[in-house]
Amino acid sequence: MPQLDTSTWFITIMSMVMTLFIVFQLKISKYLYPLNPEPKPTTTPNQLSPWEKKWTKIYSPLSLPQQ
């Protein structure tokens, strides 16, 4: 049974790792990141909901008269 020749494995694996590194670096370098990210000011619109137009009262069970 012939023996497996592993003399070229090191160079093959190293070239694959280097190629993957270069490809990922090129992919990542295409993105433009903001220099100083700042939070956007959020403003809530003042819209009246249907339940805010009506007068409502919530009865707590403890405040009801005992029966």
C-alpha positions as a Markdown table, in Angstrom:
| # | Residue | x | y | z |
|---|---|---|---|---|
| 1 | Met | 0.0 | 0.0 | 0.0 |
| 2 | Pro | 1.6 | 3.3 | -1.0 |
| 3 | Gln | 2.2 | 5.9 | 1.6 |
| 4 | Leu | 0.3 | 9.2 | 1.5 |
| 5 | Asp | 2.5 | 12.1 | 0.4 |
| 6 | Thr | 1.9 | 15.0 | 2.9 |
| 7 | Ser | 4.8 | 17.2 | 1.9 |
| 8 | Thr | 2.6 | 19.8 | 0.1 |
| 9 | Trp | 0.0 | 19.9 | 2.8 |
| 10 | Phe | 1.6 | 22.7 | 4.8 |
| 11 | Ile | 1.9 | 25.1 | 1.9 |
| 12 | Thr | -1.6 | 24.3 | 0.7 |
| 13 | Ile | -3.2 | 24.9 | 4.1 |
| 14 | Met | -1.1 | 28.1 | 4.6 |
| 15 | Ser | -2.1 | 29.5 | 1.2 |
| 16 | Met | -5.8 | 28.7 | 1.9 |
| 17 | Val | -5.6 | 30.5 | 5.3 |
| 18 | Met | -3.9 | 33.5 | 3.7 |
| 19 | Thr | -6.4 | 33.7 | 0.9 |
| 20 | Leu | -9.3 | 33.5 | 3.3 |
| 21 | Phe | -7.8 | 36.3 | 5.4 |
| 22 | Ile | -7.3 | 38.5 | 2.4 |
| 23 | Val | -10.8 | 37.9 | 1.0 |
| 24 | Phe | -12.4 | 38.7 | 4.4 |
| 25 | Gln | -10.3 | 41.8 | 4.8 |
| 26 | Leu | -11.4 | 43.0 | 1.4 |
| 27 | Lys | -15.0 | 42.3 | 2.2 |
| 28 | Ile | -14.9 | 44.1 | 5.5 |
| 29 | Ser | -13.0 | 47.1 | 4.0 |
| 30 | Lys | -15.9 | 47.9 | 1.6 |
| 31 | Tyr | -18.1 | 49.0 | 4.4 |
| 32 | Leu | -18.2 | 52.6 | 5.5 |
| 33 | Tyr | -18.4 | 53.1 | 9.2 |
| 34 | Pro | -19.4 | 56.5 | 10.7 |
| 35 | Leu | -16.6 | 58.2 | 12.5 |
| 36 | Asn | -18.6 | 59.5 | 15.5 |
| 37 | Pro | -21.9 | 57.6 | 15.9 |
| 38 | Glu | -24.4 | 59.7 | 17.8 |
| 39 | Pro | -27.9 | 58.7 | 19.0 |
| 40 | Lys | -30.8 | 60.2 | 17.0 |
| 41 | Pro | -33.2 | 62.3 | 19.0 |
| 42 | Thr | -36.5 | 60.6 | 19.2 |
| 43 | Thr | -39.6 | 62.6 | 19.4 |
| 44 | Thr | -43.0 | 61.0 | 20.1 |
| 45 | Pro | -45.9 | 62.4 | 18.1 |
| 46 | Asn | -48.7 | 63.8 | 20.1 |
| 47 | Gln | -51.6 | 61.9 | 18.7 |
| 48 | Leu | -54.7 | 61.2 | 20.7 |
| 49 | Ser | -55.7 | 57.6 | 20.9 |
| 50 | Pro | -59.4 | 56.7 | 20.9 |
| 51 | Trp | -59.3 | 55.8 | 24.6 |
| 52 | Glu | -57.6 | 59.1 | 25.5 |
| 53 | Lys | -60.5 | 61.1 | 24.1 |
| 54 | Lys | -63.0 | 59.5 | 26.5 |
| 55 | Trp | -63.1 | 59.9 | 30.2 |
| 56 | Thr | -62.4 | 56.5 | 31.8 |
| 57 | Lys | -62.3 | 55.3 | 35.3 |
| 58 | Ile | -60.6 | 52.1 | 36.5 |
| 59 | Tyr | -62.1 | 50.5 | 39.5 |
| 60 | Ser | -59.7 | 48.7 | 41.8 |
| 61 | Pro | -61.3 | 45.6 | 43.4 |
| 62 | Leu | -60.2 | 46.9 | 46.8 |
| 63 | Ser | -61.9 | 50.3 | 46.4 |
| 64 | Leu | -65.3 | 48.7 | 45.6 |
| 65 | Pro | -67.9 | 48.5 | 48.4 |
| 66 | Gln | -68.0 | 45.2 | 50.1 |
| 67 | Gln | -71.0 | 43.1 | 49.4 |
